[in-house]
Structures are given as structure tokens and as C-alpha cells.
Amino acid sequence: MLDADIGDVYRPDAIDIDGVQESIRFDRVSYSYGRGDEVLRDVSLEVKANEVIAIVGRTGSGKTTLMDLLLRFDDPTEGAILLDGVDLRDIKRDSFLDHVAVVTQDSFLFDTTIRENIRYGRPEASEEEMREAARAAHVDEFVDQLPRGYDTEVGEFGTLLSGGQRQRITIARAIMKNPSILVFDEATSSLDAKTERVVQDAIDTLRGKRTVFVIAHRLSTIRNADTIVVLEQGRVSQQGTHDTLMSESGLYREFVGLQVEATQRSEDGPSDGPPLPAAERDAIS
């Protein structure tokens, strides 16, 4: 695999970049996996530098595919993604990825210490810089309670820590890299409410300092975004702030209503009534 030819990932006259200065623009982007059916259709949106943008939609609406194209796991079938007006295909891959960090639903940790897992984002960073990233991700809150502190071994894949603790470390590692673009791809979907609040605090800490993309379904994670983009069947159906989208009919307001209803049901305890219809379960998840 390591010796395999990955082909031309950028054009011969590709350039280096120094982060995001103005914006990232999706210009009429479409994408198909080659089966004839388009996953994304004519998607156009602009994200200003240092904005927080949330992307929501039903399962299969194209949310993760949109981020995969941003990360250049593949290229659009049609259209282009432009960083400060430059097509991503005209930017050297290594130069672009130097300015990107991703936090996914699955928290991957190496079988070493908490300190080394965080410093992996930027090995040359100082001890204070490592601790600053840990504080931003609220890692310090549980590390201080461990006998060996940051020298605690996490075990293979981080199995000696809880899911919430692992996720905080991956966020600290992403912050440690000091990226211009930070992607949270369903990073809170498997967390309890308390740990989700910690992740939200970390996103708020980055507000105005990084260009942040958040794929999520929980209202608490997305409602404070500068812009919320709603995808339906691969197209942008709605775009705006939480208050703007709540003032108009559409899928976003439907999502919020279902989530509030689900929350109310859980607070009221077990019910003898029928389960949620499949469409409602899909919308909430």
C-alpha cells in the first residue's frame, strides 16, 4: 500500500498556501461515485475565513461526502472547491493538509501516553503549548486526577480511557496542530450530554480563530454556528443562522421539532406508546 502509485493528486504548477485568508467556496460542486447517481448536485456555498459552519441533513444526504471532497479524498465530478479563489487541485496536497485537522466520531489514539498522543499534532511543540491545547479541549480536567498525569498510558486504541476522555484528547491533538481548517465529523454523536458540552466549549474557544466545519445532528452542537447549511438529497435546501431557519418552514425546523419532542419523551421516562416512526428516527439520527 505504501509503495502504490497514488497518481497525480495536484497539477504540475500547483502552489503552496499559508492557511485560509478570505474564504472557502464550493462552486457548483457535483459528485458521483460512478454508479450514475449523483451524491451531490450543484452545491454552491461560501464559508468566510474563521467562521463556524454546521452541515446538517438526513442520513445519505451528502454531508460526509462534501467534507471528503474538501479534504481531497476525491475530486468533484463537476464544479470546483476554491480556497481564496484557488482551485484545490492547484494547491500542493502536503501544503494544504498542513493546514487541516479532522476530529471524527471514532477517537483513534496511539498506544502511548496522553502527552505523546496530543503532541502528535505538532511534535516540536513546547510543554506549555501542549498543556494549552489540553486546556482548550478540557483534557486537564481529568488528567489532573490521574496518578501519572500526562504520562498516563492510554492502552491500545485508548481502551484504558472512557469514550469522552478519548474524544477530548483527539480534539486537543487537532488544536495542537494549529490548523487553519478544522473539521468535526459527527464528533459528538456517541458522547453523553456532559462531554458533548465540553466539545461545544472547545468549538466556541476556536470561534473567530479557525475555519470550522461541524457535521452534527444535535441542536446544542450546531445552533451557535455562524451559518447552518441543510442538505437534502445532495442539494443545499436551506442556509442561514439558527434563528433565520427557525423562522421559515423547512427540514431544519422539522429536525428541531423532532429533537425537542424526543428530548421531552426521554425526560418523561419510558412510554407504553408506539415507537417513533422510521422517518422520525432517521431525522433525529
GUPAFI-602216 format. One line per field, with one value per residue (C-alpha): residue in three letters; x, z, y. Coordinates in steps of 0.001 Angstrom, whole numbers. Example, Ala and Ser with C-alpha at 12.3 -4.5 7.8 and 13.67 -1.06 7.14 Angstrom:
BEGIN
type	c(ala/ser)
x	c(12300/13670)
z	c(7800/7140)
y	c(-4500/-1060)
//
This chain:
BEGIN
type	c(met/leu/asp/ala/asp/ile/gly/asp/val/tyr/arg/pro/asp/ala/ile/asp/ile/asp/gly/val/gln/glu/ser/ile/arg/phe/asp/arg/val/ser/tyr/ser/tyr/gly/arg/gly/asp/glu/val/leu/arg/asp/val/ser/leu/glu/val/lys/ala/asn/glu/val/ile/ala/ile/val/gly/arg/thr/gly/ser/gly/lys/thr/thr/leu/met/asp/leu/leu/leu/arg/phe/asp/asp/pro/thr/glu/gly/ala/ile/leu/leu/asp/gly/val/asp/leu/arg/asp/ile/lys/arg/asp/ser/phe/leu/asp/his/val/ala/val/val/thr/gln/asp/ser/phe/leu/phe/asp/thr/thr/ile/arg/glu/asn/ile/arg/tyr/gly/arg/pro/glu/ala/ser/glu/glu/glu/met/arg/glu/ala/ala/arg/ala/ala/his/val/asp/glu/phe/val/asp/gln/leu/pro/arg/gly/tyr/asp/thr/glu/val/gly/glu/phe/gly/thr/leu/leu/ser/gly/gly/gln/arg/gln/arg/ile/thr/ile/ala/arg/ala/ile/met/lys/asn/pro/ser/ile/leu/val/phe/asp/glu/ala/thr/ser/ser/leu/asp/ala/lys/thr/glu/arg/val/val/gln/asp/ala/ile/asp/thr/leu/arg/gly/lys/arg/thr/val/phe/val/ile/ala/his/arg/leu/ser/thr/ile/arg/asn/ala/asp/thr/ile/val/val/leu/glu/gln/gly/arg/val/ser/gln/gln/gly/thr/his/asp/thr/leu/met/ser/glu/ser/gly/leu/tyr/arg/glu/phe/val/gly/leu/gln/val/glu/ala/thr/gln/arg/ser/glu/asp/gly/pro/ser/asp/gly/pro/pro/leu/pro/ala/ala/glu/arg/asp/ala/ile/ser)
x	c(0/2781/4597/1463/1328/-1293/-1312/-1401/-3008/-2365/-1454/2176/2139/473/1302/1882/-576/-445/-3833/-7233/-7100/-10510/-12844/-13523/-16042/-17904/-18676/-21489/-19993/-21459/-20148/-20953/-19358/-19539/-22840/-24690/-26498/-25138/-24494/-24027/-25797/-24802/-23743/-22690/-21789/-19139/-17514/-15652/-12306/-12659/-16390/-18105/-20351/-22641/-23840/-27000/-29273/-30719/-28534/-27273/-27824/-24142/-22730/-19639/-19081/-18925/-16195/-14364/-14139/-12900/-10175/-9349/-10067/-11575/-12331/-15702/-17211/-18253/-17501/-14642/-13719/-11765/-9548/-9024/-10002/-7571/-8868/-7773/-6338/-3925/-2612/82/-1508/1028/801/-2991/-3078/-580/-3414/-6159/-7170/-10098/-11944/-14173/-16755/-14185/-11460/-8200/-5355/-1887/-719/1428/976/-1616/1199/2521/-966/-1547/1942/1447/-384/2871/5821/8083/5621/6678/5277/3298/1800/766/-883/-2610/-4180/-5175/-6882/-8767/-10142/-10750/-8285/-6745/-9988/-9441/-5656/-5136/-6936/-4631/-1595/804/-945/59/2430/-536/-524/-3834/-3626/-4201/-6650/-7106/-9032/-7907/-9852/-13547/-15023/-15366/-11762/-10518/-12513/-11111/-7578/-8254/-9624/-6537/-4364/-6248/-5866/-2186/-1653/-2788/-4734/-6497/-9323/-10815/-13457/-15672/-17349/-20063/-17577/-20318/-22711/-21677/-20973/-23044/-24518/-21750/-18915/-20812/-20894/-17111/-16761/-19078/-16944/-13880/-15601/-16607/-12994/-11942/-14591/-13005/-9618/-10178/-12462/-14534/-16841/-19210/-21231/-23689/-27326/-27624/-29146/-26805/-23785/-24989/-27292/-24469/-22807/-22344/-24050/-26116/-26348/-29139/-28549/-31434/-30744/-27351/-28568/-28482/-32108/-31621/-28841/-28690/-28447/-30473/-32931/-33322/-34001/-36441/-38450/-39169/-40709/-38377/-36350/-34315/-37347/-38679/-35395/-35523/-39135/-38406/-35368/-37275/-40034/-37519/-35850/-39198/-40065/-36767/-37300/-40792/-39411/-40402/-43599/-46081/-46923/-45771/-42156/-41210/-41960/-38932/-38865/-38657/-35920/-33914/-34319/-33120/-30139)
z	c(0/924/-2359/-4506/-7061/-5927/-9270/-9873/-6792/-7945/-11145/-12256/-11488/-8072/-5359/-1600/659/4032/5504/4715/4324/2828/2165/1027/-1798/-3202/-6789/-8317/-6965/-8058/-7280/-8315/-7115/-10668/-10359/-12273/-9285/-8002/-4268/-4505/-7040/-7934/-4381/-4052/-767/623/4042/5242/6969/10705/10513/12110/9616/10540/7951/8719/6848/6830/6545/2963/2138/1244/4394/4787/1021/976/3631/1829/-1229/915/2298/-1246/-634/-4086/-6524/-7687/-10777/-11774/-10358/-8056/-4452/-4173/-1316/-1528/-5186/-5973/-7042/-4502/-7414/-7988/-4409/-3370/-1335/1504/1756/2013/4544/6745/7453/8107/11123/11472/14543/13711/15564/16184/18512/17405/19923/19774/22424/24271/26794/26803/26286/23166/21722/21971/20751/17657/16200/16370/17788/18048/20306/23797/27012/27654/24157/24716/28018/26433/23797/26565/28486/25377/24988/28757/28930/32043/33965/34097/33667/36981/38668/37199/39273/36330/34742/31117/31340/31717/29127/27230/26026/22526/20739/24056/25670/29191/28921/28543/25202/26329/27523/24223/22267/24326/23579/19828/19952/21855/19219/16456/18243/18863/15095/14910/11655/9588/8834/11482/10648/13295/11558/13910/16742/19397/18129/20651/23630/26717/27299/29673/27318/24356/26267/26595/22827/22231/24567/22541/19314/20932/22011/18350/17132/15188/15192/12806/9900/11487/9739/12002/10819/13578/14343/17929/18233/21053/18812/15772/16913/17580/14188/12069/9200/9113/5767/5264/2658/1115/-1462/-2260/-2675/-419/544/3313/4581/7396/11156/13636/14191/10454/9667/12580/11168/7926/7141/6044/7092/9743/11736/11379/12773/15746/16476/16400/18621/21194/21173/21607/24483/26164/25824/27388/30302/30854/31174/29444/27482/26689/23444/19968/18916/16739/13032/10908/9252/12636/13894/10717/11098/14697/13975)
y	c(0/2422/1773/2107/4921/7417/9215/12964/14478/18038/19867/20400/24134/23709/26232/26275/28095/29783/28969/30476/34237/35020/32110/28559/28394/25409/26420/24327/21101/17774/14314/10766/7526/6226/4375/7049/8534/11855/12125/15900/18095/21642/22605/26245/27899/30206/29969/33028/32606/31895/31165/28162/26375/23481/20966/19007/16632/13157/10078/9819/13492/14010/15644/13470/13325/17124/17045/14226/16482/19362/17084/15935/12285/12685/15494/16848/15267/18782/22214/23165/23919/27156/28278/32042/31768/28922/25504/22872/20894/23788/23581/21106/18344/18400/22178/22014/19162/21007/23450/20878/18779/16388/15084/12115/10065/7310/8568/6970/7045/5516/3058/5571/8392/11145/13659/11914/11493/15236/16183/14012/17016/19031/17056/20113/21973/23011/21544/24720/24674/21055/21966/24966/22684/20261/23066/24201/20657/20242/17344/18884/18287/14520/14328/16110/13216/10549/9456/9823/12806/13354/10376/8004/5209/5104/1477/136/2460/4279/1433/2419/5679/6454/7466/11065/11209/9796/12353/15231/14048/13877/17428/18593/16884/18710/22053/21261/21110/24755/24242/26895/24436/22155/19546/17920/14965/13657/14154/14331/11650/8967/11233/11861/15314/16441/15521/16982/20264/20057/19575/22533/24650/23677/24746/28033/28564/28286/30734/33568/31810/28894/27998/25244/22759/20825/17833/17065/16384/17581/21036/22052/21478/23408/26192/28690/28231/31346/29512/26322/24510/21970/19258/17338/14629/16142/19734/22785/23336/25907/28131/30684/31128/29076/31929/32542/28884/28571/31486/29612/26256/23506/20493/22329/23390/19842/18474/20797/19901/16180/16612/18652/16038/13204/15045/15583/11899/10831/13223/11851/8317/5064/5133/2350/4100/3067/3703/6668/6198/5278/8720/10431/8099/8781/12532/12514/10273)
//
